Amino acid sequence: RLIHFVSRDAFDIEGLGDKQVRAFYADGRIRRPADIFTLERREDARLDKILNQPGWGEKSVTNLFRAIRERQAMPLDRVIYALGIRQVGQATAKLLARHYTTMEAWRAAMAAAADPESDAYADLVNIDQIGPSVAADLIAFFHEPHNTEALDELLAEITAEPAAAPAASDSPISGKTVVFTGTLQTMGRAEAKARAEALGAKVAGSVSKKTDYVVVGADAGSKAAKAQELGVTILSEEDWRELAGI
């Protein structure tokens, strides 16, 4: 997990790769992610200085400490990804960061989502591309005290920068929750999602009472039936494009 934490798409700390992490773990310098960020100030108390270890010199040690300091503020999605939660890759981390915006909001939501009957759980599984399986792994991560303790320690040393909130929009779909189902004729699902989000809409993966619109393409399945059952507004692709102005 420490090696994942410093990987290129996570904290990407120059001079702290697999080899260095393994060595620092073996000699007790780094056991948790937070230890990386306290490494410099703990170094004075050690007799076996990094400077005196094979492969290290004054310049490389100075550069390492500088590189660590430069990573003390990181975007929320990269912090989430760096935690090494099962099934939470880069794309899922970005979805979570965009949805919850801040570390505080995300952690509070994950704690509340432990109750499968809660609104927080329904909100989590309703995020596009996040279903019950990913939700279960997220909840399990926060259920383990050693994970939350390690995260608390980390957040005492770094800042998780809030994700940018969607730009305000005068579009009639701004702030609305939209679900796409079936095959769209004029654009792919990814493009439709990106366009909707650019106009301030939230794209969900399943239909609930909180859904505002369900856009149905060819061969629409159970989501269309669910929308009808709940009284959610159903739009054809043409209706959707007209409403959204795209």
C-alpha positions as CSV (number, residue, x, y, z in Angstrom):
1,R,0.0,0.0,0.0
2,L,2.9,2.4,0.7
3,I,4.3,1.7,-2.8
4,H,0.9,2.4,-4.3
5,F,0.8,5.7,-2.2
6,V,3.9,7.1,-3.8
7,S,3.1,5.8,-7.4
8,R,3.1,8.1,-10.3
9,D,-0.7,8.6,-10.4
10,A,-0.9,9.0,-6.6
11,F,1.6,11.2,-4.7
12,D,4.4,10.7,-7.2
13,I,7.2,11.9,-4.9
14,E,10.5,12.3,-6.8
15,G,13.3,10.2,-5.3
16,L,10.9,8.0,-3.3
17,G,10.2,5.0,-5.5
18,D,9.7,1.3,-4.8
19,K,13.3,0.7,-3.8
20,Q,13.5,3.6,-1.3
21,V,10.1,2.8,0.2
22,R,11.1,-0.8,0.8
23,A,14.4,0.3,2.4
24,F,12.7,2.9,4.6
25,Y,10.1,0.3,5.6
26,A,12.7,-2.2,6.5
27,D,14.6,0.2,8.8
28,G,11.4,1.5,10.4
29,R,11.5,5.0,9.0
30,I,8.2,4.7,7.1
31,R,5.4,2.4,8.1
32,R,2.3,4.5,7.3
33,P,1.8,7.3,4.7
34,A,1.9,10.0,7.3
35,D,5.5,8.9,8.2
36,I,6.6,10.1,4.8
37,F,5.7,13.7,5.7
38,T,7.3,13.5,9.2
39,L,10.5,11.9,7.8
40,E,12.6,15.1,7.7
41,R,11.8,16.3,11.2
42,R,12.4,12.8,12.7
43,E,15.7,12.4,11.0
44,D,17.6,14.5,13.5
45,A,16.8,12.0,16.3
46,R,18.2,9.0,14.4
47,L,21.7,7.8,14.6
48,D,21.6,6.0,11.3
49,K,21.1,9.0,9.0
50,I,19.7,8.6,5.5
51,L,22.8,10.6,4.4
52,N,25.0,7.7,5.5
53,Q,23.0,5.0,3.8
54,P,24.3,3.5,0.5
55,G,23.1,5.4,-2.5
56,W,22.4,8.6,-0.7
57,G,24.3,11.9,-0.5
58,E,23.7,15.3,0.8
59,K,22.1,16.5,-2.5
60,S,19.8,13.5,-2.9
61,V,18.6,13.8,0.7
62,T,18.0,17.5,0.3
63,N,16.1,16.9,-2.9
64,L,14.0,14.1,-1.3
65,F,12.9,16.3,1.6
66,R,12.0,19.1,-0.8
67,A,10.0,16.8,-3.0
68,I,8.1,15.5,0.0
69,R,7.3,19.1,1.1
70,E,6.0,19.9,-2.4
71,R,3.5,17.1,-2.0
72,Q,1.9,18.3,1.2
73,A,-1.0,19.7,-0.8
74,M,-2.6,17.4,-3.3
75,P,-5.9,17.3,-5.2
76,L,-8.7,15.4,-3.4
77,D,-9.0,12.8,-6.2
78,R,-5.3,11.9,-6.0
79,V,-5.5,11.6,-2.2
80,I,-8.5,9.2,-2.5
81,Y,-6.7,7.2,-5.2
82,A,-3.5,7.0,-3.1
83,L,-5.3,5.3,-0.2
84,G,-5.4,2.1,-2.1
85,I,-9.0,1.3,-1.6
86,R,-10.1,-1.8,-3.4
87,Q,-11.9,-1.0,-6.8
88,V,-11.1,2.7,-6.4
89,G,-8.9,3.5,-9.4
90,Q,-8.2,6.9,-10.8
91,A,-11.5,7.2,-12.6
92,T,-13.6,6.3,-9.5
93,A,-11.5,8.6,-7.3
94,K,-12.3,11.5,-9.7
95,L,-16.0,10.6,-9.6
96,L,-15.9,10.6,-5.8
97,A,-14.0,13.8,-5.5
98,R,-16.3,15.6,-8.0
99,H,-19.4,14.3,-6.2
100,Y,-18.4,15.1,-2.6
101,T,-16.0,18.0,-3.3
102,T,-14.2,18.0,0.0
103,M,-12.4,15.3,2.1
104,E,-14.6,16.2,5.1
105,A,-17.8,15.7,3.1
106,W,-16.6,12.4,1.6
107,R,-15.6,10.9,4.9
108,A,-18.8,11.9,6.6
109,A,-20.8,10.4,3.7
110,M,-18.8,7.1,3.8
111,A,-19.5,6.9,7.5
112,A,-23.2,7.5,7.1
113,A,-23.4,5.1,4.1
114,A,-22.6,2.2,6.4
115,D,-26.3,2.1,7.0
116,P,-27.7,0.6,3.8
117,E,-31.1,2.2,4.5
118,S,-29.6,5.7,4.7
119,D,-29.8,8.5,2.1
120,A,-26.0,8.5,2.1
121,Y,-25.9,4.9,0.9
122,A,-28.5,5.6,-1.8
123,D,-26.6,8.7,-2.9
124,L,-23.3,6.7,-3.1
125,V,-24.6,3.8,-5.2
126,N,-26.5,6.2,-7.4
127,I,-23.3,7.9,-8.6
128,D,-22.7,6.9,-12.2
129,Q,-20.3,3.9,-12.4
130,I,-20.4,3.2,-8.6
131,G,-22.7,0.5,-7.6
132,P,-23.2,-1.8,-4.6
133,S,-19.9,-3.6,-5.1
134,V,-17.7,-0.5,-5.1
135,A,-19.8,1.0,-2.3
136,A,-19.2,-2.1,-0.2
137,D,-15.4,-1.8,-0.5
138,L,-15.5,1.9,0.3
139,I,-17.6,1.3,3.4
140,A,-15.3,-1.6,4.4
141,F,-12.3,0.6,4.2
142,F,-13.7,3.1,6.6
143,H,-15.0,0.4,8.9
144,E,-11.4,-0.6,9.7
145,P,-10.0,1.5,12.6
146,H,-6.4,1.2,11.4
147,N,-7.5,2.7,8.1
148,T,-9.2,5.7,9.6
149,E,-6.4,6.2,12.1
150,A,-3.8,6.2,9.3
151,L,-6.0,8.7,7.3
152,D,-6.3,10.9,10.4
153,E,-2.5,10.9,10.7
154,L,-2.0,11.7,7.1
155,L,-4.5,14.6,7.1
156,A,-2.6,16.1,10.0
157,E,0.4,16.4,7.7
158,I,-1.2,17.2,4.3
159,T,-4.0,19.2,2.7
160,A,-6.5,17.4,0.4
161,E,-7.4,20.3,-1.9
162,P,-11.2,20.4,-2.6
163,A,-12.4,19.4,-6.1
164,A,-13.6,22.2,-8.3
165,A,-17.4,22.5,-8.1
166,P,-19.2,22.4,-11.4
167,A,-19.5,25.8,-13.0
168,A,-22.8,27.6,-12.4
169,S,-25.0,27.4,-15.4
170,D,-28.3,29.0,-16.6
171,S,-29.1,25.7,-18.3
172,P,-32.5,24.2,-17.3
173,I,-30.7,21.0,-16.4
174,S,-28.3,22.7,-14.0
175,G,-28.6,21.0,-10.6
176,K,-30.8,18.2,-12.0
177,T,-30.1,14.5,-11.6
178,V,-30.1,12.7,-15.0
179,V,-30.0,9.0,-15.9
180,F,-29.2,7.8,-19.4
181,T,-30.4,4.4,-20.5
182,G,-30.4,2.5,-23.8
183,T,-28.3,3.3,-26.9
184,L,-28.2,7.0,-27.9
185,Q,-28.1,7.7,-31.6
186,T,-26.3,11.1,-31.9
187,M,-23.6,10.6,-29.2
188,G,-21.9,8.0,-27.1
189,R,-22.8,7.6,-23.4
190,A,-19.5,9.1,-22.3
191,E,-20.1,12.2,-24.4
192,A,-23.6,12.6,-23.2
193,K,-22.4,12.4,-19.6
194,A,-19.7,14.9,-20.2
195,R,-22.1,17.4,-21.8
196,A,-24.6,17.0,-19.1
197,E,-22.1,17.6,-16.3
198,A,-20.6,20.6,-18.2
199,L,-24.1,22.1,-18.0
200,G,-24.3,21.5,-14.2
201,A,-26.3,18.3,-14.2
202,K,-25.4,15.3,-12.0
203,V,-25.4,12.0,-13.9
204,A,-26.5,9.0,-11.9
205,G,-26.2,5.3,-12.7
206,S,-29.6,4.2,-11.4
207,V,-33.1,5.6,-11.0
208,S,-34.4,6.8,-7.7
209,K,-36.9,9.2,-6.3
210,K,-34.2,11.9,-6.5
211,T,-33.9,11.4,-10.3
212,D,-35.2,14.4,-12.3
213,Y,-34.9,13.0,-15.8
214,V,-34.4,9.6,-17.5
215,V,-33.2,9.9,-21.0
216,V,-34.1,6.8,-23.0
217,G,-32.4,5.6,-26.1
218,A,-32.9,2.5,-28.2
219,D,-33.4,-0.8,-26.3
220,A,-34.0,1.0,-23.0
221,G,-34.5,-1.5,-20.3
222,S,-35.5,-1.7,-16.6
223,K,-34.4,1.9,-15.9
224,A,-37.2,3.3,-18.1
225,A,-39.7,1.0,-16.3
226,K,-38.4,2.1,-12.9
227,A,-38.8,5.8,-14.0
228,Q,-42.3,5.2,-15.0
229,E,-43.1,3.5,-11.8
230,L,-41.7,6.4,-9.7
231,G,-43.2,9.1,-11.9
232,V,-39.9,10.4,-13.0
233,T,-39.9,12.5,-16.2
234,I,-38.9,10.4,-19.2
235,L,-37.3,12.1,-22.2
236,S,-36.4,10.9,-25.6
237,E,-33.0,11.7,-26.9
238,E,-34.5,14.4,-29.1
239,D,-36.4,15.9,-26.1
240,W,-33.2,15.8,-24.1
241,R,-31.1,17.6,-26.7
242,E,-33.8,20.3,-27.0
243,L,-34.1,20.7,-23.2
244,A,-30.3,20.8,-22.7
245,G,-29.7,23.0,-25.8
246,I,-27.1,20.6,-27.2
